Amino acid sequence: MNNNIIFKRLYNQYTSKFIIKIILAAILSVLVAISTSATAWLLDPAIEKIFINKDQTLIVLIPFAIILAFTTKGISLYLAKLIMINVGEEVKKIIQIDMLKSFIKADTETIENKHSGNYISNLNFDVQQITRMLSDAFLSLFKDGLTLIGLLIVMFYQNWKLSLIAIIMIPLASLTAKVLGKRMGKVSTQAQEKSGDLNRYLIDLFKNHKIIKIFQREEFEKSRSEIFVNNLKEKSAKIAAIYIRSAPIMEILTGIMIAILIFYSGKLIINEELGINNFFSFLAAMMLAYQPVKTLTKVNVAIGQGLAAAKRIIPIVDMKVEIKFNENSENLKFKKGNILFNNINFSYKSNFENKVLKNISAEFLGGKMTALVGHSGSGKSTLLNMIPRVYLPNNGTIKIDEQDISKVNLNSLRKEISIVDQNVTLFDDTVLNNIKYANPDASREEIYEAADNAMCKDFIENLENKYETRIGENGVKLSGGEKQRLSIARAFLKKSKIILLDEATSSLDSETEEKIQTALNKLIFNKTTIVIAHRLSTILNSDKIYVIDQGRIIKSGKHEDLLSTSSTYKNFYERQIKQN
């Protein structure tokens, strides 16, 4: 993606919305340029009329004009910067919203393949670089560009020979800026990567804080944290070094120019080709031109940094979605709730050669409970996630009541499906809102009923603020069993006709498991239920059990049948009997 395309995209999608504000800032920038140039020019009549000719008529007027010029410059500059800061923050907001929308809309598999730390870095670090380019850099480009032109006009008006010598500095500064801008783009990309690494580490630190304590790895993690911080520091220091690298170059160039100009000006004054008043006006214009030239070298660097960030951001905003919400598709017409898998194959995009599911054909009868049994990694959870179309099969079809789910409206499909996972996902919000998440339109009475059905009432009533208690990040203030029951309460509230249970009672003590199993039995009554079971005792009464091994269905039947026909299932069962 070349720079012109990026600029066009950023303008069309983001900055064009604020074109009136940008034009107003540009007009104010013109006033800044005019007032700055006027200040330098006013030295000519001031010296000539007041100091040389000793004309008293302008002794008040010229100082007043200089004050007016500086006042105009100060107010105009303030207002222009204020406007562009506002534009920058608005653009930043829109880009971040677009990114978040893209994250939310993206396929689950796409999100899983990129660490959340990288997304956080993109959302903060990269967006900040883009908005800095679109607000600060472009304002400076316009303001300082016009100011430089105005001052050059003053310089040429005073003496064109001196002006030609002075402008030699401009292409030299531009060349420096171009080189530094290119370097900045590269280093900025490296800094973003290190920022992503630090974010990833921070997320891991929060998730695994207890483990760090228990295994006494504090010192190890302190060392690791220093590595991540130092890596980012090194890249940040490089960025800072590139920014200030132009300073000594500009100082040296300016010193040389001033020395040459004073020498040549002296000759011109001696030869009476240049007046003292013209020289001081010229010198003032040249000195004032130093700041815009210096700023413009940094602008190029900031633009290089912003373009590098945009190259990382735009692909995120444009993330392609394979699993789309097609509003024109027919809604799912739920009848009995029979689910049919026909020759399903699936591979993750990150490892396409490795098939997770191989020629899966299975039937899950409506209103009945079907169980999936197999070793960890055999493909059970992946198969389950095919039903709500979290993942798309590489080939084959999945039908519900003879309707191909790839051709029905996705919302109508997912409306009929609830999942209770072993890894319960909760939000840092109140108990009420976590249950209500399944049905935002539910009344309080419906929420209370769902909580009661899920056997949540006892522990909710003991919480400090009951239903209004905030449960912390991912429900950190609750036990595993309490979190699981909240998950079941959500499923009750949604009132779906298809229930997916992914090892919903694993890793729980027997008393808690009994409570949750009671709630689950109530939840799945007369529902199409598919269960992944860690404990076979919970699925003995299943209407059908599929035994899965290495992505294939190797046997199916009821519990008693499988004990005699499947050695894999029998070994599972006997191992658990011995453990108990």
Rosetta blueprint (number, residue, H / E / L):
1 M L
2 N L
3 N H
4 N H
5 I H
6 I H
7 F H
8 K H
9 R H
10 L H
11 Y H
12 N H
13 Q H
14 Y L
15 T H
16 S H
17 K H
18 F H
19 I H
20 I H
21 K H
22 I H
23 I H
24 L H
25 A H
26 A H
27 I H
28 L H
29 S H
30 V H
31 L H
32 V H
33 A H
34 I H
35 S H
36 T H
37 S H
38 A H
39 T H
40 A H
41 W H
42 L H
43 L H
44 D H
45 P H
46 A H
47 I H
48 E H
49 K H
50 I H
51 F H
52 I H
53 N L
54 K L
55 D L
56 Q H
57 T H
58 L H
59 I L
60 V L
61 L H
62 I H
63 P H
64 F H
65 A H
66 I H
67 I H
68 L H
69 A H
70 F H
71 T H
72 T H
73 K H
74 G H
75 I H
76 S H
77 L H
78 Y H
79 L H
80 A H
81 K H
82 L H
83 I H
84 M H
85 I H
86 N H
87 V H
88 G H
89 E H
90 E H
91 V H
92 K H
93 K H
94 I H
95 I H
96 Q H
97 I H
98 D H
99 M H
100 L H
101 K H
102 S H
103 F H
104 I H
105 K H
106 A L
107 D L
108 T H
109 E H
110 T H
111 I H
112 E H
113 N L
114 K L
115 H L
116 S H
117 G H
118 N H
119 Y H
120 I H
121 S H
122 N H
123 L H
124 N H
125 F H
126 D H
127 V H
128 Q H
129 Q H
130 I H
131 T H
132 R H
133 M H
134 L H
135 S H
136 D H
137 A H
138 F H
139 L H
140 S H
141 L H
142 F H
143 K H
144 D H
145 G H
146 L H
147 T H
148 L H
149 I H
150 G H
151 L H
152 L H
153 I H
154 V H
155 M H
156 F H
157 Y H
158 Q H
159 N L
160 W H
161 K H
162 L H
163 S H
164 L H
165 I H
166 A H
167 I L
168 I L
169 M H
170 I H
171 P H
172 L H
173 A H
174 S H
175 L H
176 T H
177 A H
178 K H
179 V H
180 L H
181 G H
182 K H
183 R H
184 M H
185 G H
186 K H
187 V H
188 S H
189 T H
190 Q H
191 A H
192 Q H
193 E H
194 K H
195 S H
196 G H
197 D H
198 L H
199 N H
200 R H
201 Y H
202 L H
203 I H
204 D H
205 L H
206 F H
207 K H
208 N L
209 H H
210 K H
211 I H
212 I H
213 K H
214 I H
215 F L
216 Q L
217 R L
218 E H
219 E H
220 F H
221 E H
222 K H
223 S H
224 R H
225 S H
226 E H
227 I H
228 F H
229 V H
230 N H
231 N H
232 L H
233 K H
234 E H
235 K H
236 S H
237 A H
238 K H
239 I H
240 A H
241 A H
242 I H
243 Y H
244 I H
245 R H
246 S H
247 A H
248 P H
249 I H
250 M H
251 E H
252 I H
253 L H
254 T H
255 G H
256 I H
257 M H
258 I H
259 A H
260 I H
261 L H
262 I H
263 F H
264 Y H
265 S H
266 G H
267 K H
268 L H
269 I H
270 I H
271 N L
272 E L
273 E L
274 L L
275 G L
276 I H
277 N H
278 N H
279 F H
280 F H
281 S H
282 F H
283 L H
284 A H
285 A H
286 M H
287 M H
288 L H
289 A H
290 Y H
291 Q H
292 P H
293 V H
294 K H
295 T H
296 L H
297 T H
298 K H
299 V H
300 N H
301 V H
302 A H
303 I H
304 G H
305 Q H
306 G H
307 L H
308 A H
309 A H
310 A H
311 K H
312 R H
313 I H
314 I H
315 P H
316 I H
317 V H
318 D L
319 M L
320 K L
321 V L
322 E L
323 I L
324 K L
325 F L
326 N L
327 E L
328 N L
329 S L
330 E E
331 N L
332 L L
333 K L
334 F L
335 K L
336 K L
337 G L
338 N L
339 I E
340 L E
341 F E
342 N E
343 N E
344 I E
345 N E
346 F E
347 S E
348 Y L
349 K H
350 S H
351 N H
352 F L
353 E L
354 N L
355 K E
356 V E
357 L E
358 K E
359 N E
360 I E
361 S E
362 A E
363 E E
364 F E
365 L L
366 G L
367 G L
368 K L
369 M E
370 T E
371 A E
372 L E
373 V E
374 G E
375 H L
376 S L
377 G L
378 S L
379 G L
380 K H
381 S H
382 T H
383 L H
384 L H
385 N H
386 M H
387 I L
388 P L
389 R L
390 V L
391 Y L
392 L L
393 P L
394 N L
395 N E
396 G E
397 T E
398 I E
399 K E
400 I E
401 D L
402 E L
403 Q E
404 D E
405 I H
406 S H
407 K H
408 V E
409 N L
410 L H
411 N H
412 S H
413 L H
414 R H
415 K H
416 E L
417 I E
418 S E
419 I E
420 V E
421 D E
422 Q L
423 N L
424 V L
425 T L
426 L L
427 F L
428 D L
429 D L
430 T E
431 V H
432 L H
433 N H
434 N H
435 I H
436 K H
437 Y L
438 A L
439 N L
440 P L
441 D L
442 A L
443 S L
444 R H
445 E H
446 E H
447 I H
448 Y H
449 E H
450 A H
451 A H
452 D H
453 N H
454 A L
455 M L
456 C L
457 K H
458 D H
459 F H
460 I H
461 E H
462 N L
463 L L
464 E L
465 N L
466 K H
467 Y H
468 E H
469 T L
470 R E
471 I L
472 G L
473 E H
474 N H
475 G H
476 V L
477 K L
478 L L
479 S L
480 G H
481 G H
482 E H
483 K H
484 Q H
485 R H
486 L H
487 S H
488 I H
489 A H
490 R H
491 A H
492 F H
493 L H
494 K H
495 K L
496 S L
497 K L
498 I E
499 I E
500 L E
501 L E
502 D E
503 E L
504 A L
505 T L
506 S L
507 S L
508 L L
509 D L
510 S H
511 E H
512 T H
513 E H
514 E H
515 K H
516 I H
517 Q H
518 T H
519 A H
520 L H
521 N H
522 K H
523 L H
524 I L
525 F L
526 N L
527 K L
528 T E
529 T E
530 I E
531 V E
532 I E
533 A L
534 H L
535 R L
536 L H
537 S H
538 T H
539 I L
540 L L
541 N L
542 S L
543 D L
544 K E
545 I E
546 Y E
547 V E
548 I E
549 D E
550 Q L
551 G L
552 R E
553 I E
554 I E
555 K E
556 S E
557 G E
558 K L
559 H H
560 E H
561 D H
562 L H
563 L H
564 S H
565 T H
566 S L
567 S H
568 T H
569 Y H
570 K H
571 N H
572 F H
573 Y H
574 E H
575 R H
576 Q H
577 I H
578 K H
579 Q H
580 N L
